[in-house]
Amino acid sequence: MKVVALVFGLLAFVNLHAQTTQDGLALIHGERYTEAGDLFKKLAEGSPSADNQYYLGYYYIKTNQLDEAQKAFEKGLQIDDKSYLNQVGVGTVALAKGERAKAKELFDEAEKKKKKDAEVLFRIGEAYTLFEKQNDPAEAIRLLDEAIKRDKNLADAYLAKGDALMLRNEGGAAVTAYEYALTAKPNYPAAHNAIGQIYLRGKNYNLALENYKKAIDADANFAPAYKDLAELYFWAQKFKQAAENFDLYIQKSGTTDPEMKLRAAQFAFTADDYAKSLQLLEEIKGKINNPITLRMYGWSYFKTNEADKAIQSLTEFIKVAPEKIIGDDYKYLGRAYNQKVTDGKGYDSTGVSYILKGADMDTSKTEAAETYKEVAALYYAAKDFPNAAKTYEKGIQLDTAKASANDYYYTGLANFQSAQTYIIPTAADSNFADSAKIATIKKGLYLKADSIFAIVTQKLPDWPYGYYWRASTLYNAYDRQENVDKGISAPYYLKLTELAEKDPDPSKYKSYLKLAYSYLAFHAQTTLNDQAKAKEYWEKLLKVDPDNASAKEALGLAVAPTEPAAGKTATTAPKKK
């Protein structure tokens, strides 16, 4: 039994020492902090040396556990009161807490006593790069250069120097420092990744991608490279790849940091994985005091058709964090209200008001314009044509340079339909005397629609439907006989027929050609007194409408005069090609 105990004791000793401080530091570089902590604690417990206490304290520094770091360094000094590494550690804690004078005193003494020790010089220099509000890149570079003079193979000193240079925005020099790290330690993933970060910062995305991949090729478990790749793909708007790489970062690092989980939830949302976003948010519930989680809940609940929860989350977010509100918060809140509508109307007045409030907060005119068009489409679908027309027009005004033919097309239709559905009072109404005024209003709407369709034909000169709508709006704007007599709609019906007849499949324009040929035939016959041209149009009309009584009568094939087909006005918008 004693032999067995001895064997197991030896195995435990071998396993402990098979993992070294260098392994732990590699884990810290790879942001695998849980594993690093376990390793350094085992080393400190299994072999309670001053150096092991320093590296345990260093782990605590890197995970922002300053009180625990202080205890570890002090214990190291108890083991060896001349352990200047632990003195540097105490100074690093002081620096992190803003006690610069105390830190400098400790650092200066350590430098004086161990001026030939590259590790001590390196750790002092590195300390001046670790804390955003307490950094001193000039002092860091001085010390790191001294460390490198004494050990040119100290790869991490080159890394720290690159970090110091980046604090001074000297990207080119920083890349050189990181490349020296690769010379000291070939294929060092931390160095490749640091170079990638500089290229990402400089928006050189191809070189950033190349270096991140080199880091992963060097060590498939090097977690920061996956995190940075996620950010790179996010900026490239490759949201699915961004989410996938951030998931790999979470897996490889083993992080339980709520901030990282929140970022993962954001990536999942942009990748349209709303269920995953909600799952991640649940994992950090109660662990993070960040109102942004309410926003994420609200957006994700809307996307998963849980309107009430979306409204509750976003209303709470707007209440507790008014300074963080962006236009999209109101837009999602408004869309959630619209999502609850069940009466077939398609929108809720409160919802629409919130969406437009969000649009008015947009810093991008293009985004604001698109949101106004979104609301206009809701109005149009609900047959609220006056509001649809006004809202489409506002969308175009916000970003006229990017307004498409489709935007103008639906704006024209909204105005046309506003005129079509405008109610004229009957003789029984007290306002019957205003019917002339109402007729004038309707004419104005038709003419406005025509001017908008004119823009459509400018943008799409070979699209037949644009000319149809010009002809139709003008036909409705004027007295029908006046229109035929003066040929007001004639140029546009003529252009419609020319384009339709050139199409390989003119049959798809059949219903529009019926109106066009009928109008052109009457106009040629009665106004132009061109019987040959009229006969041509009557014959064309019979090809698309074989039972047309007016055409048969005009061609001597039948007697049963009817109202001109051109008198019928289409009220359904044709679909675009």
MARTORPA-606673 format. One line per 8 residues: number of its first residue (from 1); their letters; for each residue x, y negated, z negated of C-alpha. Coordinates in steps of 0.1 Angstrom, whole numbers. Layout:
# residues N
NUM) a) X,Y,Z ~ ...
This chain:
# residues 577
1) mkvvalvf) 0,0,0 ~ 29,-23,-7 ~ 42,-17,28 ~ 8,-26,43 ~ 6,-58,22 ~ 41,-67,33 ~ 33,-61,70 ~ 1,-82,68
9) gllafvnl) 21,-109,49 ~ 47,-109,76 ~ 20,-111,104 ~ 4,-141,87 ~ 38,-158,85 ~ 45,-151,122 ~ 10,-163,132 ~ 15,-195,112
17) haqttqdg) 48,-203,127 ~ 38,-192,162 ~ 19,-225,162 ~ 41,-256,159 ~ 37,-293,154 ~ 43,-296,192 ~ 12,-274,197 ~ -8,-296,174
25) lalihger) 4,-328,192 ~ -5,-312,225 ~ -40,-306,211 ~ -42,-343,200 ~ -32,-354,235 ~ -59,-332,249 ~ -84,-347,225 ~ -91,-313,209
33) yteagdlf) -91,-328,175 ~ -109,-301,156 ~ -83,-275,167 ~ -55,-300,160 ~ -68,-306,125 ~ -71,-269,117 ~ -36,-263,129 ~ -20,-292,110
41) kklaegsp) -39,-283,78 ~ -26,-247,81 ~ 9,-259,87 ~ 8,-282,57 ~ -7,-256,35 ~ 15,-227,47 ~ 47,-247,47 ~ 44,-278,25
49) sadnqyyl) 72,-298,40 ~ 74,-336,43 ~ 74,-333,81 ~ 42,-312,81 ~ 25,-337,58 ~ 35,-365,82 ~ 19,-347,112 ~ -12,-339,92
57) gyyyiktn) -14,-377,84 ~ -8,-385,120 ~ -38,-363,129 ~ -59,-383,105 ~ -47,-416,120 ~ -57,-404,155 ~ -92,-395,142 ~ -96,-427,122
65) qldeaqka) -96,-411,88 ~ -73,-437,72 ~ -78,-427,35 ~ -70,-391,43 ~ -40,-402,63 ~ -27,-422,33 ~ -30,-392,10 ~ -11,-370,34
73) fekglqid) 18,-395,38 ~ 20,-401,1 ~ 22,-363,-5 ~ 50,-362,21 ~ 69,-388,1 ~ 63,-369,-31 ~ 79,-339,-15 ~ 108,-360,-1
81) dksylnqv) 111,-396,-12 ~ 135,-402,16 ~ 111,-390,43 ~ 111,-421,65 ~ 86,-406,88 ~ 60,-406,60 ~ 71,-441,52 ~ 63,-450,88
89) gvgtvala) 30,-433,83 ~ 21,-454,52 ~ 31,-485,72 ~ 9,-473,101 ~ -21,-471,77 ~ -13,-506,64 ~ -12,-519,100 ~ -45,-502,108
97) kgerakak) -60,-520,78 ~ -47,-554,90 ~ -19,-555,64 ~ 8,-566,89 ~ 33,-579,64 ~ 33,-547,43 ~ 35,-526,75 ~ 65,-546,88
105) elfdeaek) 83,-543,55 ~ 79,-505,56 ~ 88,-503,93 ~ 119,-525,89 ~ 132,-504,61 ~ 126,-472,80 ~ 143,-486,111 ~ 173,-498,90
113) kkkkdaev) 178,-465,73 ~ 171,-443,103 ~ 182,-464,132 ~ 197,-434,149 ~ 166,-412,145 ~ 147,-413,178 ~ 115,-399,163 ~ 113,-425,136
121) lfrigeay) 119,-454,161 ~ 94,-438,184 ~ 67,-436,157 ~ 71,-472,146 ~ 69,-484,182 ~ 39,-462,189 ~ 22,-476,158 ~ 22,-511,174
129) tlfekqnd) 2,-497,204 ~ -25,-478,184 ~ -48,-505,171 ~ -66,-529,193 ~ -65,-559,169 ~ -31,-552,154 ~ -10,-544,185 ~ 24,-559,193
137) paeairll) 35,-547,227 ~ 68,-566,227 ~ 79,-551,194 ~ 66,-517,205 ~ 87,-518,237 ~ 118,-529,218 ~ 115,-500,194 ~ 106,-475,221
145) deaikrdk) 135,-485,242 ~ 158,-479,212 ~ 142,-444,207 ~ 147,-435,244 ~ 184,-445,242 ~ 188,-419,215 ~ 167,-392,232 ~ 160,-395,269
153) nladayla) 139,-364,268 ~ 114,-378,244 ~ 85,-377,268 ~ 59,-391,244 ~ 81,-422,238 ~ 78,-430,275 ~ 40,-425,273 ~ 38,-450,244
161) kgdalmlr) 59,-474,263 ~ 35,-472,292 ~ 7,-478,268 ~ 25,-509,255 ~ 30,-522,290 ~ -6,-517,298 ~ -15,-539,268 ~ 4,-566,288
169) neggaavt) -15,-557,320 ~ 18,-546,336 ~ 4,-517,355 ~ 33,-511,379 ~ 59,-510,350 ~ 35,-487,331 ~ 33,-462,360 ~ 72,-462,360
177) ayeyalta) 72,-454,323 ~ 47,-426,327 ~ 68,-412,357 ~ 98,-412,333 ~ 77,-391,310 ~ 72,-366,338 ~ 110,-365,344 ~ 115,-358,307
185) kpnypaah) 87,-332,307 ~ 78,-320,342 ~ 41,-316,350 ~ 31,-332,317 ~ -7,-335,319 ~ -9,-365,296 ~ 15,-384,319 ~ -5,-375,350
193) naigqiyl) -37,-385,333 ~ -22,-418,321 ~ -12,-426,357 ~ -47,-418,369 ~ -61,-442,344 ~ -40,-470,358 ~ -51,-463,393 ~ -88,-461,382
201) rgknynla) -84,-495,365 ~ -69,-509,397 ~ -98,-493,417 ~ -75,-471,437 ~ -99,-442,434 ~ -81,-417,457 ~ -48,-419,437 ~ -67,-418,404
209) lenykkai) -85,-386,416 ~ -52,-371,427 ~ -35,-377,393 ~ -65,-364,373 ~ -64,-332,394 ~ -27,-329,387 ~ -34,-331,350 ~ -60,-304,353
217) dadanfap) -37,-282,374 ~ -10,-285,348 ~ -35,-276,320 ~ -70,-266,328 ~ -80,-273,291 ~ -67,-309,291 ~ -100,-325,282 ~ -93,-362,288
225) aykdlael) -89,-356,325 ~ -124,-343,328 ~ -137,-373,309 ~ -119,-397,332 ~ -129,-378,362 ~ -165,-382,351 ~ -160,-420,349 ~ -144,-420,384
233) yfwaqkfk) -173,-400,399 ~ -198,-423,381 ~ -183,-454,398 ~ -184,-435,431 ~ -221,-429,424 ~ -216,-392,425 ~ -237,-388,394 ~ -241,-350,394
241) qaaenfdl) -203,-345,396 ~ -199,-371,369 ~ -223,-353,346 ~ -207,-319,353 ~ -172,-332,344 ~ -183,-349,313 ~ -199,-316,302 ~ -166,-300,308
249) yiqksgtt) -150,-327,286 ~ -174,-319,258 ~ -167,-282,261 ~ -129,-284,264 ~ -125,-310,236 ~ -151,-294,213 ~ -160,-329,203 ~ -190,-335,180
257) dpemklra) -185,-373,182 ~ -220,-388,185 ~ -207,-416,208 ~ -194,-390,233 ~ -227,-371,231 ~ -245,-403,239 ~ -223,-409,269 ~ -230,-374,280
265) aqfaftad) -267,-381,277 ~ -263,-412,299 ~ -244,-391,325 ~ -271,-365,324 ~ -298,-391,330 ~ -281,-406,360 ~ -278,-371,374 ~ -316,-367,371
273) dyakslql) -312,-340,344 ~ -336,-357,320 ~ -342,-326,299 ~ -305,-323,293 ~ -304,-360,284 ~ -331,-355,258 ~ -314,-324,244 ~ -281,-343,239
281) leeikgki) -300,-371,222 ~ -316,-347,198 ~ -282,-333,189 ~ -271,-368,177 ~ -304,-378,161 ~ -297,-394,127 ~ -259,-393,133 ~ -256,-425,152
289) nnpitlrm) -269,-460,144 ~ -271,-472,179 ~ -304,-486,193 ~ -293,-476,228 ~ -305,-441,219 ~ -340,-455,218 ~ -335,-468,253 ~ -323,-434,265
297) ygwsyfkt) -352,-417,248 ~ -376,-441,265 ~ -362,-437,300 ~ -359,-399,297 ~ -394,-395,283 ~ -408,-415,312 ~ -389,-393,336 ~ -403,-362,320
305) neadkaiq) -439,-376,321 ~ -442,-382,284 ~ -456,-417,287 ~ -467,-422,251 ~ -433,-412,237 ~ -416,-435,263 ~ -438,-464,253 ~ -431,-458,216
313) sltefikv) -394,-456,221 ~ -390,-486,244 ~ -413,-507,223 ~ -392,-500,192 ~ -360,-506,212 ~ -372,-540,224 ~ -382,-549,188 ~ -349,-539,171
321) apekiigd) -324,-549,197 ~ -337,-579,216 ~ -301,-590,224 ~ -295,-557,243 ~ -326,-558,265 ~ -320,-555,303 ~ -346,-557,330 ~ -348,-520,334
329) dykylgra) -361,-516,298 ~ -392,-536,307 ~ -395,-518,340 ~ -395,-484,325 ~ -419,-496,298 ~ -443,-509,325 ~ -440,-477,345 ~ -448,-456,314
337) ynqkvtdg) -481,-477,310 ~ -489,-471,347 ~ -482,-434,342 ~ -511,-432,318 ~ -536,-445,343 ~ -562,-419,352 ~ -590,-440,368 ~ -575,-438,402
345) kgydstgv) -565,-474,402 ~ -528,-465,403 ~ -516,-492,379 ~ -522,-508,345 ~ -523,-546,343 ~ -500,-545,312 ~ -477,-521,330 ~ -474,-544,361
353) syilkgad) -467,-574,339 ~ -438,-556,322 ~ -424,-544,355 ~ -424,-579,369 ~ -409,-592,336 ~ -381,-568,341 ~ -376,-579,377 ~ -374,-616,366
361) mdtsktea) -345,-605,342 ~ -325,-589,370 ~ -291,-605,377 ~ -292,-589,412 ~ -316,-606,436 ~ -318,-574,456 ~ -329,-553,426 ~ -355,-579,417
369) aetykeva) -368,-580,452 ~ -371,-542,453 ~ -391,-542,421 ~ -415,-568,434 ~ -420,-547,465 ~ -426,-517,442 ~ -454,-536,424 ~ -468,-548,457
377) alyyaakd) -471,-512,469 ~ -491,-504,438 ~ -515,-533,445 ~ -518,-523,481 ~ -526,-487,473 ~ -553,-499,449 ~ -567,-521,477 ~ -559,-553,458
385) fpnaakty) -547,-569,490 ~ -544,-606,478 ~ -521,-596,450 ~ -502,-572,473 ~ -496,-600,498 ~ -484,-625,471 ~ -461,-599,456 ~ -446,-587,489
393) ekgiqldt) -439,-623,498 ~ -421,-629,465 ~ -400,-599,471 ~ -390,-611,505 ~ -383,-646,491 ~ -360,-632,465 ~ -337,-616,490 ~ -346,-627,525
401) akasandy) -313,-617,540 ~ -319,-580,531 ~ -357,-580,539 ~ -364,-552,563 ~ -389,-550,592 ~ -409,-526,569 ~ -411,-553,542 ~ -426,-578,567
409) yytglanf) -448,-551,582 ~ -466,-544,549 ~ -467,-581,540 ~ -485,-587,573 ~ -509,-558,566 ~ -517,-571,531 ~ -526,-605,545 ~ -546,-589,573
417) qsaqtyii) -565,-567,549 ~ -571,-597,526 ~ -588,-614,555 ~ -608,-582,564 ~ -621,-577,528 ~ -628,-614,521 ~ -665,-616,512 ~ -686,-642,530
425) ptaadsnf) -716,-653,509 ~ -750,-644,522 ~ -779,-669,527 ~ -793,-659,493 ~ -761,-671,477 ~ -760,-706,463 ~ -726,-711,480 ~ -739,-703,514
433) adsakiat) -730,-738,525 ~ -694,-729,519 ~ -694,-700,545 ~ -677,-722,571 ~ -650,-729,546 ~ -646,-692,539 ~ -644,-685,576 ~ -616,-710,578
441) ikkglylk) -598,-693,549 ~ -601,-659,567 ~ -587,-674,599 ~ -558,-688,580 ~ -551,-654,565 ~ -552,-638,600 ~ -529,-664,614 ~ -505,-660,585
449) adsifaiv) -505,-622,591 ~ -498,-629,628 ~ -468,-651,620 ~ -454,-623,598 ~ -460,-596,624 ~ -441,-619,648 ~ -410,-614,626 ~ -416,-576,628
457) tqklpdwp) -415,-578,666 ~ -383,-598,664 ~ -367,-572,642 ~ -381,-543,661 ~ -386,-555,697 ~ -392,-520,710 ~ -417,-508,684 ~ -452,-508,700
465) ygyywras) -472,-511,667 ~ -458,-546,659 ~ -474,-559,691 ~ -507,-541,684 ~ -509,-559,651 ~ -502,-593,666 ~ -530,-587,691 ~ -554,-574,665
473) tlynaydr) -548,-602,640 ~ -553,-629,667 ~ -584,-611,680 ~ -599,-614,645 ~ -586,-649,639 ~ -606,-664,669 ~ -640,-661,683 ~ -640,-629,703
481) qenvdkgi) -652,-645,735 ~ -628,-674,731 ~ -600,-650,726 ~ -608,-630,758 ~ -614,-662,778 ~ -581,-677,768 ~ -562,-644,768 ~ -549,-652,733
489) sapyylkl) -542,-615,725 ~ -533,-605,760 ~ -494,-609,759 ~ -493,-586,729 ~ -517,-559,742 ~ -497,-560,774 ~ -464,-554,756 ~ -480,-526,736
497) telaekdp) -491,-509,768 ~ -457,-513,785 ~ -438,-498,755 ~ -463,-470,750 ~ -463,-460,786 ~ -425,-457,785 ~ -427,-433,756 ~ -421,-396,764
505) dpskyksy) -453,-389,744 ~ -477,-418,750 ~ -506,-397,737 ~ -497,-407,701 ~ -507,-443,709 ~ -541,-432,724 ~ -563,-450,699 ~ -543,-482,703
513) lklaysyl) -543,-480,741 ~ -581,-477,742 ~ -583,-512,726 ~ -555,-526,747 ~ -568,-514,781 ~ -603,-525,773 ~ -592,-560,763 ~ -569,-564,793
521) afhaqttl) -596,-551,817 ~ -622,-576,805 ~ -597,-604,805 ~ -586,-596,841 ~ -621,-593,852 ~ -637,-623,836 ~ -609,-648,830 ~ -583,-641,857
529) ndqakake) -609,-629,882 ~ -584,-603,893 ~ -606,-574,902 ~ -577,-552,913 ~ -559,-556,880 ~ -591,-551,861 ~ -597,-519,881 ~ -562,-507,872
537) ywekllkv) -569,-512,835 ~ -604,-496,837 ~ -588,-465,853 ~ -561,-463,826 ~ -588,-467,800 ~ -607,-437,814 ~ -576,-416,812 ~ -573,-421,774
545) dpdnasak) -611,-424,768 ~ -630,-404,795 ~ -664,-412,781 ~ -660,-450,779 ~ -692,-465,792 ~ -678,-499,800 ~ -651,-484,822 ~ -676,-462,840
553) ealglava) -699,-491,846 ~ -671,-513,859 ~ -660,-486,883 ~ -695,-478,894 ~ -696,-445,877 ~ -722,-453,851 ~ -747,-479,839 ~ -749,-485,802
561) ptepaagk) -730,-516,793 ~ -716,-517,758 ~ -697,-541,736 ~ -661,-544,747 ~ -640,-518,729 ~ -615,-546,721 ~ -642,-559,697 ~ -634,-530,674
569) tattapkk) -607,-538,649 ~ -586,-511,634 ~ -583,-514,597 ~ -559,-485,590 ~ -522,-494,593 ~ -504,-471,618 ~ -475,-452,604 ~ -441,-461,616
577) k) -421,-438,637
